[in-house]
Amino acid sequence: MAEEKSIQDKAKTPDTVKGVLKQHTKDIVWAVVVALLIRYFVVSAYSIPSGSMESTLLVGDYLFANKFVLGTRVPFTDTKILPFRELKHGDIIIFFHHELNPVKQKDMNGQSHYVVADEASGELKVSRSQRDFVKRCVGLPGDTIELKDKVLYLNGVKQEEEYIQYFDGKNIIRKGSPYYPYYGNRDNFGPVTVPKKGDAFGIKGGEVFLNGVNVATGKAGEQKWFIQRVYGNLLPEGLKKLRETEYGFPQPLLPKDFGPVALKYNAYFMMGDNRDESDDSRFWGFVSSKDIVGTPLIRLWPLPRFRIF
């Protein structure tokens, strides 16, 4: 009996280098697969790169994101399934932000400048990139968003936002400055209607329409441009273009005519808690539901600021 047991134990034990390596390789592969599945479907780590969410989230904070609470993405698709709950006002959201970046090259003097693809139109060559952003959701599909002297109004109701902060005077840009057309109405903005899935979006004669209504009728020049830019983010990626302005920085170039088309996704309006220093939906438009990753779960670092959201 003792001899038989010894033989069985020996049979169960890898007695060659090949057997040991095979077993360890199998364990490592399974560990990697499980880790990738957890990262894709459950949680991922993110760091805060900018001060747009101060003082709620600071530069250098490390977060674990809950990726399943708002729905799990089916691999290689934009489809989400099994949401635990719907996104709501005030949620802090991690999402993908798609950017068009002007391509720079150096001239004979070693000076960098934007490459102009078409001298007649001023259209720039661009590179496309995707970044992770963290902002607060202030507008849901169908909402009307407006800012009056920095105060947020949601569907006509003034919002009390205890989490926001301002740097009054730090970013004052006076009328006449070359940057005024870009920043002139960050504090007085809208109203804009947040689109929802199925809404008809189109451009006719350079004017933007949502469900047949001109979204910028009667607006002042700078504010009208802002609003058109926000809705222009709904364009398919292939139609998003940039042009170089007389001030040397790029601005969106909307097509003269487009659509109308039925939107495929719900849209959301995101803003940073640090309102005077936040690059958000006021500048680059709505966020599609397909681009939402999840919500913060834990702030892991720094330890004195550890928090479960």
Sine and cosine of phi, psi and omega as CSV:
sin_phi,cos_phi,sin_psi,cos_psi,sin_omega,cos_omega
0.00,0.00,-0.71,0.70,-0.02,-1.00
-0.89,0.45,-0.60,0.80,-0.01,-1.00
-0.93,0.36,-0.64,0.77,0.02,-1.00
-0.89,0.45,-0.68,0.74,0.01,-1.00
-0.89,0.45,-0.62,0.78,0.02,-1.00
-0.90,0.44,-0.64,0.77,0.02,-1.00
-0.91,0.42,-0.67,0.74,0.00,-1.00
-0.90,0.44,-0.70,0.72,0.01,-1.00
-0.88,0.47,-0.63,0.77,-0.01,-1.00
-0.92,0.40,-0.58,0.81,0.01,-1.00
-0.92,0.39,-0.52,0.85,-0.03,-1.00
-0.99,0.17,-0.29,0.96,-0.09,-1.00
-0.99,-0.16,0.83,-0.56,0.05,-1.00
-0.87,0.50,0.85,-0.52,-0.07,-1.00
-0.93,-0.37,0.24,0.97,0.06,-1.00
-0.75,-0.67,0.38,-0.92,0.05,-1.00
-0.86,0.50,-0.64,0.77,0.01,-1.00
-0.87,0.49,-0.68,0.74,0.00,-1.00
-0.91,0.41,-0.66,0.75,0.02,-1.00
-0.89,0.45,-0.73,0.68,0.00,-1.00
-0.89,0.46,-0.64,0.77,0.01,-1.00
-0.89,0.46,-0.68,0.73,-0.02,-1.00
-0.92,0.40,-0.70,0.71,0.00,-1.00
-0.91,0.41,-0.64,0.77,0.02,-1.00
-0.88,0.47,-0.67,0.74,0.02,-1.00
-0.89,0.46,-0.68,0.73,0.01,-1.00
-0.89,0.45,-0.68,0.74,-0.02,-1.00
-0.91,0.42,-0.69,0.72,0.00,-1.00
-0.86,0.50,-0.72,0.69,0.00,-1.00
-0.90,0.43,-0.61,0.79,0.03,-1.00
-0.90,0.44,-0.66,0.75,0.03,-1.00
-0.91,0.41,-0.69,0.72,0.01,-1.00
-0.87,0.49,-0.72,0.69,0.01,-1.00
-0.89,0.46,-0.67,0.74,0.00,-1.00
-0.89,0.45,-0.67,0.74,0.01,-1.00
-0.91,0.41,-0.63,0.77,0.03,-1.00
-0.90,0.43,-0.67,0.74,0.03,-1.00
-0.89,0.45,-0.69,0.72,-0.02,-1.00
-0.91,0.41,-0.62,0.79,-0.05,-1.00
-0.97,0.24,-0.67,0.74,-0.15,-0.99
-0.98,-0.22,-0.43,0.90,-0.21,-0.98
-0.92,-0.40,-0.94,0.34,-0.05,-1.00
-0.68,-0.73,0.49,-0.87,0.13,-0.99
-0.64,-0.77,0.42,-0.91,0.02,-1.00
-1.00,-0.07,0.65,-0.76,0.03,-1.00
-0.67,-0.74,0.51,-0.86,0.11,-0.99
-0.90,-0.44,0.46,-0.89,-0.01,-1.00
-1.00,-0.01,0.90,-0.43,-0.11,-0.99
-1.00,-0.02,-0.27,0.96,-0.11,-0.99
-0.65,-0.76,0.11,-0.99,-0.04,-1.00
-1.00,-0.08,0.35,0.94,-0.10,-1.00
-0.94,0.35,-0.31,0.95,-0.01,-1.00
-0.94,-0.33,0.22,0.97,0.07,-1.00
-0.89,0.45,0.56,-0.83,0.02,1.00
-0.99,-0.10,0.22,0.98,0.02,-1.00
-0.93,0.36,-0.75,0.66,0.04,-1.00
-0.77,-0.63,0.74,-0.68,-0.07,-1.00
-0.96,-0.28,0.34,-0.94,0.06,-1.00
-0.85,0.53,0.76,-0.65,0.00,-1.00
1.00,-0.09,-0.16,0.99,0.09,-1.00
-0.90,0.44,0.65,-0.76,0.06,-1.00
-0.93,-0.36,0.77,-0.63,-0.07,-1.00
-0.87,-0.50,0.48,-0.88,0.31,-0.95
-0.97,-0.24,0.79,-0.62,-0.04,-1.00
-0.99,-0.12,0.69,-0.72,0.12,-0.99
-0.99,0.12,0.95,-0.32,-0.13,-0.99
-0.99,-0.12,-0.07,1.00,-0.06,-1.00
-0.94,-0.33,-0.24,0.97,-0.12,-0.99
-0.91,0.42,-0.54,0.84,0.01,-1.00
-0.99,-0.17,0.16,0.99,0.01,-1.00
0.87,-0.49,0.65,-0.76,0.01,-1.00
-1.00,-0.08,0.75,-0.66,-0.03,-1.00
-0.98,0.20,0.76,-0.65,0.11,-0.99
-0.94,0.34,0.77,-0.63,-0.06,-1.00
-0.80,0.61,0.68,-0.74,0.07,-1.00
0.91,0.41,0.31,0.95,0.06,-1.00
-0.68,-0.73,0.12,-0.99,0.12,-0.99
-0.99,-0.15,0.12,0.99,-0.06,-1.00
-0.99,0.15,0.72,-0.70,0.06,-1.00
-0.90,-0.43,0.61,-0.80,-0.04,-1.00
-0.75,-0.66,0.32,-0.95,0.13,-0.99
0.81,0.58,0.77,0.64,0.08,-1.00
-0.93,0.35,0.66,-0.75,0.07,-1.00
-0.98,0.21,-0.52,0.86,0.03,-1.00
-0.36,-0.93,0.20,-0.98,0.06,-1.00
-1.00,0.04,0.45,-0.89,0.09,-1.00
-0.91,0.43,0.63,-0.77,-0.04,-1.00
-0.77,-0.64,0.26,-0.97,0.03,-1.00
-0.84,0.54,0.69,-0.72,0.06,-1.00
1.00,0.01,-0.12,0.99,0.05,-1.00
-0.91,0.42,0.66,-0.75,0.18,-0.98
-1.00,0.09,0.79,-0.61,-0.18,-0.98
-0.82,-0.57,0.67,-0.74,0.18,-0.98
-0.98,-0.21,0.77,-0.63,-0.08,-1.00
-0.51,-0.86,0.25,-0.97,0.08,-1.00
-1.00,0.08,0.72,-0.69,0.11,-0.99
-0.89,-0.45,0.84,-0.54,-0.03,-1.00
-1.00,-0.06,0.78,-0.62,-0.07,-1.00
-0.86,-0.51,0.54,-0.84,0.21,-0.98
-0.96,-0.28,0.89,-0.45,-0.07,-1.00
-0.94,-0.33,0.86,-0.51,0.04,-1.00
-0.85,0.53,0.66,-0.75,0.02,-1.00
-1.00,0.07,0.77,-0.63,0.02,-1.00
-0.96,-0.29,0.51,-0.86,0.15,-0.99
-0.59,-0.81,0.37,-0.93,-0.03,-1.00
-1.00,-0.04,0.64,-0.77,0.05,-1.00
-1.00,0.03,-0.17,-0.99,-0.06,-1.00
-0.90,0.45,-0.43,0.90,0.00,-1.00
-1.00,0.00,0.05,1.00,0.00,-1.00
0.99,0.14,0.14,0.99,0.01,-1.00
-1.00,0.03,0.73,-0.68,0.03,-1.00
-0.99,0.15,0.60,-0.80,0.06,-1.00
-0.43,-0.90,0.31,-0.95,0.02,-1.00
-0.95,0.32,0.62,-0.79,0.04,-1.00
-1.00,0.08,0.86,-0.50,0.02,-1.00
-1.00,-0.06,0.86,-0.51,-0.06,-1.00
-0.98,0.17,-0.52,0.85,-0.07,-1.00
-0.67,-0.74,0.94,-0.33,-0.06,-1.00
-0.89,0.45,-0.51,0.86,-0.04,-1.00
-0.94,0.34,-0.70,0.71,-0.06,-1.00
-1.00,-0.06,-0.34,0.94,-0.05,-1.00
0.97,0.22,0.18,0.98,-0.01,-1.00
-0.93,0.36,0.67,-0.74,-0.05,-1.00
-0.99,-0.13,0.49,-0.87,0.26,-0.97
-0.95,0.30,0.62,-0.78,-0.05,-1.00
-0.68,-0.73,0.41,-0.91,0.20,-0.98
-0.95,-0.32,0.54,-0.84,-0.03,-1.00
-0.96,-0.29,0.70,-0.71,-0.02,-1.00
-0.64,-0.77,0.28,-0.96,0.01,-1.00
-0.77,-0.64,0.79,-0.61,-0.01,-1.00
-0.81,-0.58,0.41,-0.91,0.11,-0.99
-1.00,0.05,0.81,-0.58,0.06,-1.00
-0.90,-0.43,0.46,-0.89,0.11,-0.99
-0.81,-0.59,0.88,-0.48,0.02,-1.00
-0.60,-0.80,0.04,-1.00,0.06,-1.00
-0.97,-0.25,0.70,-0.72,0.02,-1.00
-0.99,0.17,0.88,-0.47,0.01,-1.00
-0.92,-0.39,-0.18,0.98,-0.02,-1.00
-0.65,-0.76,0.82,-0.57,0.04,-1.00
-0.99,-0.14,0.26,-0.96,0.01,-1.00
-0.80,0.60,0.79,-0.62,0.00,-1.00
1.00,-0.07,-0.24,0.97,0.02,-1.00
-0.95,0.32,0.40,-0.92,0.17,-0.98
-0.94,-0.35,0.83,-0.55,-0.07,-1.00
-0.94,-0.33,0.69,-0.72,0.06,-1.00
-0.49,-0.87,0.60,-0.80,0.13,-0.99
-0.89,-0.46,0.77,-0.64,0.06,-1.00
-0.83,-0.56,0.92,-0.39,-0.03,-1.00
0.77,0.64,0.75,0.67,0.06,-1.00
0.97,0.22,-0.09,1.00,-0.03,-1.00
-1.00,-0.03,0.75,-0.66,-0.02,-1.00
-0.99,0.11,0.75,-0.66,0.11,-0.99
-0.89,-0.47,0.80,-0.60,0.00,-1.00
-0.92,-0.39,0.91,-0.41,-0.05,-1.00
0.80,0.60,0.64,0.77,0.06,-1.00
1.00,0.10,-0.03,1.00,-0.06,-1.00
-0.96,-0.29,0.79,-0.61,0.02,-1.00
-0.90,0.43,0.71,-0.70,-0.05,-1.00
-0.98,-0.21,0.71,-0.71,0.10,-1.00
-0.99,-0.10,0.96,-0.30,-0.08,-1.00
-0.91,-0.41,1.00,-0.09,-0.09,-1.00
-0.95,0.31,-0.25,0.97,-0.09,-1.00
-1.00,-0.01,-0.13,0.99,-0.09,-1.00
-1.00,0.05,0.34,-0.94,0.09,-1.00
-0.62,-0.79,0.36,-0.93,0.00,-1.00
-0.76,-0.65,0.39,-0.92,0.18,-0.98
-0.89,-0.46,0.94,0.33,-0.06,-1.00
-0.83,0.56,0.78,-0.62,0.05,-1.00
1.00,-0.01,-0.38,0.92,-0.05,-1.00
-0.93,0.36,-0.59,0.81,-0.07,-1.00
-0.90,-0.43,0.52,0.86,0.02,-1.00
-0.92,0.40,0.84,-0.54,0.05,-1.00
-0.84,-0.54,0.93,-0.38,-0.15,-0.99
-0.99,0.17,0.47,-0.88,0.05,-1.00
-0.87,0.49,0.69,-0.73,-0.08,-1.00
0.97,-0.24,-0.38,0.93,0.10,-1.00
-0.92,0.38,0.56,-0.83,0.03,-1.00
-0.88,0.48,-0.30,0.95,0.00,-1.00
-1.00,-0.05,-0.06,1.00,-0.06,-1.00
-0.88,0.48,-0.66,0.75,0.01,-1.00
-0.87,0.50,-0.40,0.91,-0.02,-1.00
-1.00,0.02,-0.64,0.77,-0.08,-1.00
-0.95,-0.31,0.04,1.00,-0.19,-0.98
-0.86,0.50,-0.50,0.87,-0.10,-1.00
-0.81,-0.58,0.55,0.83,0.03,-1.00
-0.94,0.34,-0.34,0.94,-0.04,-1.00
-0.98,-0.18,-0.32,0.95,0.05,-1.00
-0.77,-0.64,0.99,-0.17,-0.26,-0.97
-0.65,-0.76,0.64,-0.77,0.07,-1.00
1.00,-0.06,-0.30,-0.95,0.03,1.00
-0.95,0.30,0.53,-0.85,0.12,-0.99
-0.79,-0.61,0.58,-0.82,0.07,-1.00
-0.99,-0.10,0.79,-0.61,0.02,-1.00
-0.97,0.23,0.86,-0.50,-0.08,-1.00
-0.93,0.36,0.41,-0.91,0.09,-1.00
-0.81,-0.58,0.28,-0.96,-0.02,-1.00
-0.82,0.57,0.76,-0.64,0.01,-1.00
0.99,-0.13,-0.27,0.96,0.05,-1.00
-0.88,0.47,0.55,-0.84,0.02,-1.00
-1.00,0.01,0.87,-0.49,-0.03,-1.00
-0.88,-0.48,0.72,-0.69,0.01,-1.00
-0.32,-0.95,0.21,-0.98,0.03,-1.00
-0.78,-0.63,0.76,-0.65,0.00,-1.00
-0.72,-0.70,0.86,-0.50,-0.01,-1.00
0.87,0.50,0.51,0.86,0.00,-1.00
0.99,0.12,-0.06,1.00,0.04,-1.00
-0.99,-0.16,0.61,-0.79,-0.08,-1.00
-0.99,-0.12,0.73,-0.68,-0.04,-1.00
-0.82,-0.57,0.65,-0.76,0.12,-0.99
-0.82,-0.57,0.88,-0.47,-0.07,-1.00
0.80,0.60,0.64,0.77,0.07,-1.00
0.99,0.14,-0.01,1.00,-0.04,-1.00
-0.96,-0.28,0.77,-0.64,0.06,-1.00
-0.93,0.38,0.85,-0.52,-0.14,-0.99
-0.98,0.19,-0.19,0.98,-0.10,-1.00
-0.76,-0.65,0.43,0.90,-0.01,-1.00
-0.88,0.48,0.78,-0.62,0.12,-0.99
0.97,0.24,0.08,1.00,-0.01,-1.00
-0.98,0.20,0.45,-0.89,0.09,-1.00
-0.89,0.45,0.38,-0.93,-0.13,-0.99
-0.78,0.63,-0.81,0.58,-0.05,-1.00
-0.91,0.40,-0.66,0.75,-0.03,-1.00
-0.93,0.36,-0.58,0.81,0.03,-1.00
-0.89,0.45,-0.67,0.75,0.02,-1.00
-0.90,0.44,-0.66,0.75,0.05,-1.00
-0.84,0.55,-0.77,0.64,-0.09,-1.00
-0.91,0.42,-0.64,0.77,0.04,-1.00
-0.89,0.45,-0.61,0.79,0.02,-1.00
-0.91,0.42,-0.68,0.74,-0.01,-1.00
-0.85,0.52,-0.73,0.69,0.00,-1.00
-0.96,0.28,-0.47,0.88,0.02,-1.00
-0.88,0.47,-0.34,0.94,0.04,-1.00
-0.92,0.39,-0.23,0.97,0.02,-1.00
-0.99,0.17,-0.15,0.99,0.01,-1.00
-0.90,0.43,0.52,-0.86,0.13,-0.99
-0.85,0.53,0.50,-0.86,-0.08,-1.00
-0.81,0.59,-0.62,0.79,-0.06,-1.00
-0.92,0.40,-0.30,0.95,-0.02,-1.00
-0.98,-0.19,-0.09,1.00,0.01,-1.00
-0.98,0.19,0.84,-0.54,-0.05,-1.00
-0.72,-0.69,0.20,-0.98,0.05,-1.00
-0.79,-0.61,0.40,-0.91,0.15,-0.99
-0.72,-0.70,0.45,-0.89,0.03,-1.00
-1.00,-0.02,0.75,-0.66,-0.04,-1.00
-1.00,-0.03,0.11,-0.99,0.03,-1.00
-0.91,0.42,-0.29,0.96,-0.01,-1.00
-1.00,-0.01,-0.03,1.00,0.10,-1.00
1.00,0.01,0.14,0.99,0.07,-1.00
-0.82,-0.58,0.41,-0.91,-0.13,-0.99
-0.99,0.16,0.50,-0.87,0.13,-0.99
-0.70,-0.71,0.40,-0.92,0.00,-1.00
-0.91,0.41,0.53,-0.85,0.08,-1.00
-0.87,-0.49,0.96,-0.28,-0.02,-1.00
-0.99,0.12,0.57,-0.82,0.08,-1.00
-0.92,0.40,0.40,-0.92,-0.02,-1.00
-0.93,0.35,-0.61,0.79,-0.02,-1.00
-0.65,-0.76,0.63,-0.78,0.05,-1.00
-0.31,-0.95,0.68,-0.73,0.11,-0.99
0.94,0.33,-0.44,-0.90,0.12,0.99
-0.97,0.26,0.47,-0.88,0.06,-1.00
-0.76,-0.65,0.45,-0.89,0.07,-1.00
-0.99,0.14,0.81,-0.59,-0.02,-1.00
-0.92,0.39,0.62,-0.78,-0.05,-1.00
-1.00,0.04,-0.34,0.94,-0.12,-0.99
-0.73,-0.68,0.43,-0.90,0.20,-0.98
-0.93,0.35,0.45,-0.89,0.01,-1.00
-0.88,-0.48,0.39,-0.92,0.00,-1.00
-0.67,-0.74,0.49,-0.87,0.00,-1.00
-0.95,-0.31,0.86,-0.51,-0.08,-1.00
-0.92,-0.39,0.62,-0.79,0.09,-1.00
-0.64,-0.77,0.49,-0.87,0.07,-1.00
-0.99,0.13,0.46,-0.89,0.05,-1.00
-0.93,0.36,-0.46,0.89,0.06,-1.00
-1.00,0.00,0.98,0.18,-0.27,-0.96
-0.88,0.48,-0.50,0.86,-0.03,-1.00
-0.99,0.14,-0.20,0.98,-0.03,-1.00
-0.70,-0.71,0.75,0.66,-0.02,-1.00
-0.80,-0.60,0.83,-0.55,0.12,-0.99
-1.00,0.03,0.97,-0.24,-0.17,-0.98
-0.61,-0.79,-0.36,-0.93,-0.10,-0.99
-0.88,0.48,-0.32,0.95,0.08,-1.00
-0.91,0.42,-0.37,0.93,-0.11,-0.99
-0.93,-0.36,-0.59,0.81,-0.07,-1.00
-0.83,-0.56,0.11,0.99,0.21,-0.98
0.99,-0.14,-0.18,-0.98,-0.11,-0.99
-0.96,0.28,0.36,-0.93,0.07,-1.00
-0.95,-0.30,0.79,-0.62,0.02,-1.00
-0.98,0.20,0.52,-0.85,-0.01,-1.00
-0.86,0.51,-0.49,0.87,-0.02,-1.00
-0.92,0.39,-0.36,0.93,-0.06,-1.00
-1.00,-0.08,0.00,1.00,-0.01,-1.00
-0.99,0.15,0.80,-0.60,-0.06,-1.00
-1.00,-0.01,-0.76,0.66,-0.03,-1.00
0.20,-0.98,-0.33,-0.94,-0.02,-1.00
-0.83,-0.56,0.43,-0.91,0.06,-1.00
-0.87,0.48,0.66,-0.76,0.03,-1.00
-0.96,-0.28,-0.78,0.63,-0.02,-1.00
-0.63,-0.78,0.70,-0.72,0.25,-0.97
-1.00,-0.05,0.95,-0.33,-0.13,-0.99
-1.00,0.06,-0.51,0.86,-0.10,-0.99
-0.56,-0.83,0.60,-0.80,0.01,1.00
-0.96,0.29,0.45,-0.89,-0.10,-0.99
-0.84,0.54,-0.63,0.77,0.00,-1.00
-0.90,0.44,-0.31,0.95,0.00,-1.00
-0.95,-0.31,0.33,0.94,0.02,-1.00
-0.81,0.59,0.71,-0.70,-0.02,-1.00
-0.44,-0.90,0.66,-0.75,0.17,-0.99
-0.98,-0.19,0.84,-0.54,-0.08,-1.00
-0.99,0.14,0.00,0.00,0.00,0.00
